[in-house]
Amino acid sequence: MPQAILNQILSQLQALELSELQQLSQVIQNYLRDGEATTKRTAFHQALVETGLVRQIKNPTFEHRMHQHLIQVQGEPVSQTIVGERR
């Protein structure tokens, strides 16, 4: 099945304009670079586990961090307020 998909993609390349081919090339290069970085990171993590430096690799989720919003504070800075309350 993958060979059939590859052949279909290759046959459709002839219909693309130069700018579209350049865009496709950039996407492919980014995809390959990201895959290479992932492979290196996985090998590094595996080496850490095998040497006993860590027991397991935890992958943090960043979803909750993306929904936080900064707030504007009026008056004195929050750090000064905290220092003043501690006195």
C-alpha angles and dihedrals in degrees: 000000000000090000090055091052091048092051091050092051092048092051091051092052090078091064094055123099122232095260090050090050090051091051090049090049092053092050091049092048091050090048092051093046092050091048091050091050091049091050092051092047091049092050090049092050091047090052090052091052094045093051091049096241089125133016097214140356115240119204110212120219116229098192096102092049093056093062097055116106129200117240128215115237121208122207123016120002117274091242091059091048091053093048091049093051092051093058 
